[in-house]
Amino acid sequence: MNGKEVYLRQNVMAEPLINQWYAWAYLVAPATAAMYIANSHLKILQSFVSSPQIHISALKNPMMRGGPFINFDAGKVPQVRALLDKTTKEQSHMLEFAAAVHTLNGVLANEADGSSLLNFYARTPEALRGYVELVYDLNNHPSVRFIEGLLYRSPYFNTASQSVSLSLIEGDERPFTLSNPNLGGEGRLHLPVPFASEALDELFKMKFEPRPYGYISELLGVREEDDQLFSTFFTEEAPAHSPERYSGDGVRVRYFGHACVLVESKEVSVLSDPVLSYRYPSDIFRYSYDDLPDVIDFVVLTHNHQDHCMFETLLQLRHRVKTVVVPKNNGGGLADPSLKLVLKNIGFRDVRELDEMETIEFQGGSITGVPFLGEHADLNVRTKLAPLVRVADKSVMFAADSNNIEPKLYEHVHRQVGDVDALFIGMECDGGPLSWLYGPFMTKPLQRKQDQSRRLDGSDYEKAIDIVDRLHPNKVFVYAMGLEPWLTYLTSIQYTPDSNPIVESNKLVEECRRRGLESEILNGHREIF
């Protein structure tokens, strides 16, 4: 096959990994990565090695799918133990960093009383010295600001921990990925390639542009013993059709699943929160990579949760994307790492931050950052926006998981932006507790009452219809609900018709239709305009 020109198969799954765990924003940013390794990954591995049956029994209950349980049988204990030992050894510096964060936060909480913090610098653990600033807020509450730009140039950001796992996917079922390390084997090939490597761009171009097999094999450094498996990921058969820019009149809006929506005209394409399915035989039609344009002018990310900022899709699109637009960041908060720095350090060249009510103008339209409240459990996270995309004569707002906890906000917004043509809003109004995503960052015990009251939730019917009342959209779509069966590996959500978010969403759709507005709960695919 070496001299033959081949294509990458459409059903080659490419999972980005860090220390053999599924990569997302909090595993790239050095400070948050250290906390996840110490307070999530090691604990999950240790628990499985000690009591695999607890994990096996827990996952028999579908409601436990998104919990800290590994989806392996007991026969995998030796491999999990080996990963545990490897992580403990190779990530010792990250474990030291996490312990230092815990120590420093404890000292500040117990001793910083509003007086000068100068003397605390000498007591800062060595692992953090020169990488943090000690600060108060205006209420004299002490905290630590991480100097992220330096951390990316330190041993705490090690691209040798990054790899990509290739395998063939034949159906929608995948285990919940945030709790399951990738052990390799079973048709999976681990390529020790940093995410920023241009070799990955060359690989993913081959979905639609053939290259000599020997060229890509050599570029990726595939070992001779892995060549047989690697060769199964390629075909001489050209894909059924290739990406191309929309050439019709007006504006076309397509829903690709979850929060992924493409807005196109002849002049421009804007893609929100790219989360795509692969192309393989299925009873459920879906758009995929070949339904996107060959050049994507803007990718807009609403926030950095794993189902909205998905590296598995983003890395495969990087060679097509001109500009990524992300919410402006606070700077240095442990729970809120810079998304711009994350993306720049995994190979995206043009990443632009957008502030609240700031607008990026381009030929044929604009993107405005609308404030986004809620869904982050009352943490001081600024990396979130509800983009208002204007293309030609259409305006589309992606409210994502916004929770309308202060209705007055949308009154102020409407005064600035006017009516919108289409509103996309997530209504996962139950949401997980604070600890589900942010638990690894907590350095003091969290009471169950506090944890359960602070939810990662979106709007219910009352809050969503209030947004409709204030923004006057012509179309209202409930999206980002995790309904697509190919997304449960990211969301772990399995609804029934009686699930509260579905009941609340149905009420919104019914009321909008009663008012004469086009409205539905999106699932799978949809062409809007």
Salt bridges, closest charged atoms under 4 A:
GLU15 OE2 - ARG174 NH2 3.06
GLU111 OE1 - ARG123 NH1 2.77
GLU133 OE1 - ARG145 NE 2.84
ASP137 OD2 - HIS141 ND1 3.31
ASP172 OD1 - ARG286 NH1 3.33
GLU173 OE2 - ARG65 NH1 3.38
GLU186 OE2 - LYS76 NZ 3.34
GLU186 OE1 - ARG188 NH1 3.38
GLU198 OE2 - ARG349 NH2 2.62
ASP201 OD1 - ARG318 NE 2.95
GLU202 OE2 - LYS205 NZ 3.06
GLU202 OE1 - ARG211 NE 3.31
GLU209 OE1 - ARG211 NH1 3.38
GLU225 OE2 - ARG223 NH1 3.56
ASP226 OD2 - ARG223 NE 2.92
GLU236 OE2 - LYS4 NZ 3.50
ASP249 OD1 - LYS266 NZ 3.42
GLU264 OE1 - ARG252 NH2 2.89
ASP273 OD2 - HIS308 ND1 2.75
ASP290 OD2 - HIS241 NE2 3.77
ASP290 OD1 - ARG279 NH2 2.71
ASP291 OD1 - HIS241 NE2 3.68
ASP291 OD2 - ARG279 NH2 2.77
ASP297 OD2 - ARG245 NH1 3.23
ASP297 OD1 - LYS322 NZ 3.49
ASP307 OD2 - HIS258 NE2 2.76
ASP307 OD2 - HIS308 NE2 3.48
GLU312 OE1 - ARG174 NH2 3.07
GLU353 OE1 - LYS328 NZ 3.88
ASP355 OD1 - ARG382 NH2 2.22
GLU375 OE1 - HIS303 NE2 3.57
GLU375 OE1 - HIS305 ND1 2.96
ASP401 OD2 - HIS303 NE2 3.27
ASP401 OD2 - HIS308 NE2 3.03
GLU411 OE2 - LYS408 NZ 3.22
GLU411 OE1 - ARG470 NH1 3.29
ASP419 OD1 - HIS414 NE2 2.56
ASP419 OD1 - HIS472 ND1 2.94
ASP466 OD2 - ARG470 NE 2.67
ASP469 OD1 - ARG515 NH1 2.56
GLU504 OE2 - LYS507 NZ 3.65
GLU511 OE2 - ARG514 NH2 2.72
GLU511 OE2 - ARG515 NE 2.87
GLU518 OE1 - LYS475 NZ 2.64
GLU518 OE2 - ARG526 NH2 2.74
GLU520 OE2 - ARG526 NE 2.61
GLU527 OE1 - ARG254 NE 2.77
